[in-house]
Amino acid sequence: MKNNDKSMDDLLMLAMKVVQEADANAAANPTSKEIQIVIVEPNKRPYKKMIPNTLDAMKEIVEGYIENLFIGETEKGARIGITLNEEGKLIGLPFNRRLIGSRGAFDVLVGNVFITAYNLQGDAISLNDDECEKLIKKFTTLEVYI
């Protein structure tokens, strides 16, 4: 029984550590009512835009239910994610970009997508101007190396 108590204590300590890290990350990467994102549409140059930080605004851009594909981190430790239509391939949305990973694996983005950041509490946060410009440059080509 004592081993189970030790295991439970270890799990609780780990959970407390994760929560503390998420709280610290959210303090360094606060959310807001509006966020700056990069929109990537098929056959168009990506562009930055301010949108309301709401699920409805996000669903409107991707024209359906959203799914996140995380592709990196900001300098402040937030996660950079591509938000896309989770049913896009099933419903036949048009080709957008081809993503190529470091090991040669790839995926295809379809329909409208956007890129933003998320703190470790899961809140969407703004990309800064420099991050937007780097992502616009990276996603200007049809093949994107991530």
C-alpha positions in Angstrom: 0.0 0.0 0.0 2.9 2.4 0.7 4.2 2.1 -2.9 0.7 3.2 -4.1 0.8 6.2 -1.8 4.3 7.1 -3.0 3.1 6.8 -6.7 0.1 8.9 -6.0 2.2 11.6 -4.3 4.6 11.5 -7.3 1.6 12.0 -9.7 0.2 14.8 -7.6 3.6 16.6 -7.5 3.9 16.2 -11.3 0.4 17.5 -11.8 1.2 20.5 -9.6 4.4 21.2 -11.6 2.5 21.1 -14.9 -0.1 23.5 -13.6 2.5 25.9 -12.3 4.3 25.8 -15.6 1.1 26.5 -17.5 0.2 29.4 -15.1 3.7 30.9 -15.6 3.4 30.5 -19.4 0.0 32.2 -19.4 1.4 35.1 -17.4 4.2 35.5 -20.0 1.7 35.0 -22.9 -1.6 36.6 -21.9 -4.7 36.3 -24.0 -6.8 39.2 -25.2 -10.2 39.9 -26.8 -8.6 40.3 -30.2 -5.6 38.4 -31.6 -3.3 39.0 -34.5 -3.1 36.0 -36.8 -1.7 35.0 -40.2 -4.4 33.8 -42.7 -3.3 31.4 -45.4 -5.8 30.9 -48.2 -5.4 28.7 -51.3 -3.6 30.4 -54.2 -3.1 33.6 -52.2 -0.2 35.3 -50.4 -0.6 34.9 -46.6 -1.5 38.1 -44.7 -1.9 39.2 -41.1 -5.2 40.2 -39.6 -6.7 41.1 -36.2 -9.8 39.0 -35.3 -12.0 38.6 -32.3 -10.6 35.9 -30.0 -13.7 33.8 -30.3 -14.5 30.3 -31.5 -17.1 31.7 -33.9 -14.5 34.0 -35.6 -12.1 31.1 -35.9 -14.8 28.8 -37.4 -15.7 31.5 -39.9 -12.2 31.7 -41.3 -11.8 27.9 -41.8 -15.5 27.5 -42.8 -16.2 24.7 -40.2 -15.1 23.0 -37.1 -11.5 23.8 -36.0 -8.5 21.6 -35.4 -5.0 22.7 -34.4 -1.8 21.4 -35.7 1.1 22.6 -33.6 4.3 23.5 -35.6 6.6 25.3 -33.2 7.1 27.8 -30.3 7.4 31.5 -29.9 10.4 33.0 -28.2 8.2 33.4 -25.1 7.4 29.6 -25.0 3.9 29.8 -26.5 2.9 27.1 -29.0 2.5 28.1 -32.7 -0.4 26.4 -34.3 -2.1 26.1 -37.7 -5.8 26.2 -37.2 -7.7 24.3 -40.0 -11.1 22.8 -40.8 -11.1 19.4 -39.2 -13.3 18.0 -42.0 -11.5 19.8 -44.8 -10.1 16.7 -46.6 -13.4 14.8 -46.1 -15.5 17.5 -47.7 -13.1 18.2 -50.5 -11.8 21.7 -49.7 -9.2 22.9 -52.2 -5.5 22.3 -51.9 -3.7 25.1 -49.9 -0.1 24.1 -48.9 2.0 21.0 -48.6 3.8 20.7 -45.2 7.1 18.9 -45.2 8.7 17.8 -41.9 12.4 17.4 -41.0 12.3 13.7 -41.7 10.6 14.0 -45.0 7.1 13.2 -43.8 4.4 15.5 -45.2 0.8 16.5 -45.0 -1.4 18.6 -47.1 -3.4 21.6 -45.9 -6.8 22.2 -47.6 -9.1 25.2 -47.4 -8.5 28.4 -45.5 -6.2 28.0 -42.5 -4.7 30.5 -40.0 -1.7 30.5 -37.8 -1.7 31.9 -34.3 -0.1 31.0 -30.9 -1.5 29.4 -27.8 -0.3 29.7 -24.2 0.0 26.4 -22.2 -3.4 26.9 -20.7 -4.8 26.6 -24.2 -5.8 30.2 -24.8 -5.2 31.7 -28.2 -2.9 34.6 -28.2 -1.6 37.2 -30.7 1.4 36.7 -32.8 3.7 39.8 -32.8 4.5 41.6 -36.0 7.9 39.9 -36.4 6.4 36.4 -35.9 3.7 37.3 -38.5 6.3 38.4 -41.0 8.4 35.2 -40.6 5.3 33.1 -41.0 4.1 35.0 -44.0 7.5 34.5 -45.7 7.5 30.8 -44.8 4.0 30.1 -46.0 4.3 32.2 -49.3 5.5 29.1 -51.1 3.3 26.1 -51.8 5.7 23.7 -50.1 6.4 24.7 -46.5 9.3 23.1 -44.5 8.6 22.9 -40.8 
